[in-house]
Amino acid sequence: MAKSTSLKENQLVYVLHTYPFKETSLIVEIFSKEFGRVSLVAKGARRPKSALRGMLQSFQALEASWSGIGELKTLHAIDWCEKYLPMEGNSLICGFYLNELLLRLLPKEDSYEPLFDSYHTTMENLSKRENIGVTLRRFELKLLLDLGYEVVLNEDANANEIKADKTYYYEAEYGAREKFRSEKSIKVVGQTLIDMANDDFKSATTELQSKNLMRFLINYYLGDKPLNSKQLFLNI
C-alpha cells in the first residue's frame, strides 16, 4: 500500500474517467505513478470559468496536486506536463478500453509504478496508430501479471516445457494442458505461447491467437459484468 499523507503535490497522473458530482463539481478517477488509482473531487470544475475544466483530459500525461485522507480526495491543481498526444479512431477506442480495464481491475491506492510506466508507453504507441493490436496485447498481459494473476506461458500446468508444435487448452488459473478438461478453456498452439513469452508477435497466427487468449483471460477475471467499451473494437 502506498504511504498515505494528506498533501500530494505535482504527481504524474492520467485521468481515467470523470463524472458529475453535485451541481458544479466532478469526480475524477486518476491513475497516478506513485499512488495508483485515486478518486478525487474537482470542486466547481463544471463551471464555465473553472481553471480545472479544460485540463481533465484522458490519455494525456498530467501533473496533479490533491489532499485528503478519506477515500475521496480533493483535487487542487492539474496541468500539462508533456506534449499533447493525438488520439483518434481505433486508438481512441482502445484508450477507452484500457481505461475501463484499469477502473475495473486496479485496486484503489496501491502503487503500480511499472504498470504506470507501461500505460504511459502504451498511450504514446496508440497515438502513433502503429501495431495497435500488439500494443493492446502487451499491456493486457502486463496488467494481469502485475496484478498477480498467473499467466504462465513457457510451461504447461504440469511444469513441462511448452512445445511449439503441440496444441494446448489454456485454463485461467491453471495454464496450458495438452488434453481438453474444461469448457472454460481456449485452444492455442504452443508456438503462440512461446512467442508471447518472448514478446514476439510477428506471426499472424500468434497475433490472432494471443488476442483470443487475452480476451478469454480478461473476461474470466472481470467476471459476469462485461466492459462497456468491448463492443466498440471487436476486430482489434
N, C-alpha and C positions, 0 to 999 in steps of 0.2 A: 504494500500500500504506500502510495506517495505520501511524504510527510506533509501534514496539514498545518498551515499558518494562515492568518486571516488575509493578508495582502499579498497578491501575486502581481508583479509588475513586468511589463514588456515580455510577455510569454509568447513564444511562437505557436500559432494555432491555425486550424482550419475550421470554418463553420460547416457543420454537418446538416443543420436544419434550423429553421425558425418558425414560430407560430404565434398568433396573437395572444396577449395576456392583458386582462383588464381592458381599459378603454384606450390607452395610448402606448402600451408597452409591448415588448416581445419576449418570449422565452427563446433563448439561443442555446442550441446544443453544439458544443465545440469539441474538437479533438486537439488536445494540447500535447506538445512534445514531452513536457516534464510531468504533467499531472493527469494525462489520459483524457477520458471523456468527462466533461464537466457541463452542468446545466447552469446557465446564467440568465438573469433577468436584465434586459436592456430597457431601463425606465425611460419612458417618453419617446422611444425610438420610432413610433408610428406618427409622431407629429411632423408636419412638413418641414420645419426648420431644425429638426434634430441633427446634431453632428454625427450621430450613430447611423442614421437612416441609410445612407448610401454605402456604408462600409461593410455591412453584414452580408457579404457575398461568398457563396460556396466556391470551392475549387481554387481558391487564391490563398497564398501564404500571407498571414496577417500577424501583427503583434497586438496583444490584448493585455489589459490590466483589470483585475477584479478583486473583490474581497468578500468575506463571509465565511461562516463556519458550519452552516447548515447544508442541506442537500442542494438548495437553490441559492447561488451566489449572486452578487450584484456586479454587473459589468460597468466599469468606469470609463474606459477608453479603448479604442481599437483603430488600427491604421495599417496601411500597406507597408510591407517590408521587402517585397521583391517585385519583379516585373509582372505585369498582367499576363495571365495565361488564357488565350482564346479557347473556349470550349464550345464546339458546335456539333450538330448531327449526332452520330453514334458515340463520339467522345463525350458529349454532354449526357446522353442516356446512360453510358457506363459510369460516369461520375455520380449520377443519382443512385445507381445500383450499389456502388461501393459505399456511399454514404449510408444507405439504408442497411447494408450489411453491418457496418460498424455500430449503428444505432441499435440493431437487434442483438448483436453478439458481444459487443465490448462492454465489460462491467464498468461501472462509474468509478472515477477517481483512482484507478490503478494505472501506474506508469507503464507504457509500452513504447519506449523510445525507439528501438529498432523497427517496430511496426510503423511508427510515425514517419521515420526516415523512408521506409518503403512506400508509404502512402504519398509522401512528398515527391519521390521519384516517379511514382505511377501517375500523378497528376501532370507532371511535366511531359511524360511519354504520351499520355492521352491527348494533350494539347497539340502534339505533333501529328496525331492521327496516323501513326505508323504501327503496324502489327498489334492492333487493338486487342484481338483475341488472346494473343500470347501475353500481353500486358496484364489482362484480367487474370489469366491462369496463374501467373507468378504471384500476384497479390493475394488471390484466393488461397493459394497454398501457404503463403507466408502467414496470412491471418489465422488459419486453422492451427498451424504449428505453434505460433506464438501464444495462442490461447490455450495451448496444452492438449489439443486433440491429437490422437495418434493417426498419422498418415504415413505409414511405413511403405516405402517404395522399392527398396533394394533387397528385401527378403520377404518370404511368404509368412503365413500365420504360424507355420511350424519352424520358423527361423532358418529355412532353407533359402539359398541364393536364388533370386528370380532368374529364370531362363528366358532369353529373348524370344525363342521360337515356341514357347508354350502359351496356352490360353488360360487365363485365371478368372475367378469370380471374386470380385472385391467387395468385402463387407465392412461397413463402418464399425469402428472399434476393434475389429479383428484383423483386417487386412486381406491379403490375397490368398485364395485357396484354389487348388487345382481341380477340385471336384465341387459341383454345384451342391449347396447345402441349404440355401435360404432364398426366398423370393426377394428379400431385402439385400440384394447384391447386384452388381453390374459386371458384365463381361468385358475384359480388357486383355490385350496381348501383353506378354512380358516385355517386349521391346518398348512399349509405351511407358511402362513403369520405370524402366531403366533410363529412358530419355528424360522423363520428368525429374528423376533423382539427379540427373546430370545437367538440368536446366537447358535441355536441348529440344527445341520444338520445331526443328526444320522439316521433319517428316509430316506430310499431310495426314497420315494415319494418327500419328502422335497428337497433332493439333486437334483433330476431331475427337479422339478418344479421351484426351485429357479434359476437354470441355465437358464431355458427358460424365466423366468420373467426378470432376469438381462440382458440377451441379448436383449430382447424386449425393455427395458428401455434405454439401452445404444445405441442401433440402433436409437431410437427416438431422443435422444439428439445429436447424431453425424450428423443426417440429411442425405442427399442424397449420400454423399461420403462414401463408405464402407471402412473398415480398410483393409490395405494390408495384415496384418497377419491373418485375420479372417479365411481364408480357410485352414490354417495350423493346426487348433486344433478344428475341428467341434465336436469332441466327448469329449472334456474336459469341 
